[in-house]
Amino acid sequence: MKPLQFILPVFAALILIGCGAGHPNLTSITVSPSTATADSATHGQVGYTAKGNFANGTSRELSQADGLSWKTSTTAASVGSTGEATCSSPGTVVVTATAPENLTITVNNGVNNTSANVSGTAQLVCQ
């Protein structure tokens, strides 16, 4: 076997591994707690977490390093980048956690992750 015939397949395999080939994709996100209540008069807070469920059956907590982002459905509450929701007025709010399907493309390296997004939701009742 010529050296070039050996080097090219090895090089191609390293590129695929470096690009995340072979890593399981995110299939769903479970937001906890699924339902919570907080007092809007005192700007009550609820801390949410997002668990990523993967195609190979594993799961783990997601973070900003994974490209995780949070949002709320109304202005009755706001949610920070770490999942801490704060009620500001009465109402029912949907809290959504979103992350890219392919987490192996790191968002901190200056490359935009263009894989599809996966989301999970929870409910917050601001009284």
N, C-alpha and C positions, 0 to 999 in steps of 0.2 A: 504494500500500500504506500502510495506516495504521501509525503508529509502534508501536502495541500489537501488531499482527500480526507485526511484525518482532522486537520485543523478547522476546515470550514464547518463540518457538522458540530464540532465542539463549540465553536464560536457562535453558531446559530442557536444552540441550546442555551448558552450563557445569556444571550440577548433575550430569549423567551423567558428565562427565569427572572432576569432583571426587570422585565416588563410586567411581571406578575402572573405569567402563564402558570397554570397548575395550582393557583391559590383559589380557595372557594369564594364564590361571590356571596354578597349579602342578599338574603331573600326576604327578610322582614325585620321590623323593629318593634320591640315590645316596650311601651312607656309605662313606668311605674311611679307613683300609684296610678291605677287606671281611672280612679275617680277621687277627687279631694274637695274639701270645702275650706274656705278661708274668709276672714272678716275684712271687708273692704274699708270699713270705717277706720281700722287701725293699720291698714295696708298690710294685711296678713300675707304670709309667704308660704309657699309649698315648694319643696325641692323635688324635682323630677329626675329620673335616670332613664337612660335608653340602653336596652340590651339588644345587640345585634345577633340575629339568627342566620346562620350560614348554610349554604347548599350541602355541605358535608355533615350536617347535623350538629355542629358545634355552636356555641354561643358565648358571647362575652360583652362586658359593658363597653359602650362606645364613648369617645371623647372628641374634643375639638381637633385633636391630632388626626382623627379619622375623617375629618371633614364634616363632623356632626354640626348641625345648626338647629336652632329652635325658633318657633314663632307661635303667636296666638291669633285666634280668629277674630277677636274684637279688641277694642281699646279698654274694656273692663279690667284687663290684666295685661301685664307685659312679662316677658320671659328673657332672662339673660343668657349669655353664651354657655353657662354651666348648668342650665336647666332650672334655675331658681325663678319661680313665677311669683309675681306680686300683684295682688288685687288693688285696684284703684277706684272701682265703682261696682255697684251690684250688677250681676249678670252671669250667664253661663258661657264659659269660654272653652274652646277646643285648643289644647296645647299640642303642637305637632313637632316631632323630632324627625329630621331628614338627614340622610347620609348617602354618599355615592355607592352604587352597587359594587363597584370594584374598588375596595379600600386599599389595594396594593399600590395604587397611583397616589403617592404622597402629595398632599396639597401644600405642604410647607417647602417644597423644592422649587417653587416658581412656575410649575406646570399646572395648568388648569385641568382638573379632573372632568372629563366630558362624558363619563359613563352615566347611565341612567340613575336616577335617584330613587331611593326606597324611603318610605315614611311610615311612621307609627303615630297614633294619637292617644290622648287621654282627655278627661273632662275635669274642669275646674269650675266650681260654683263659688262665685264671689257674693257674699251676703251683705 
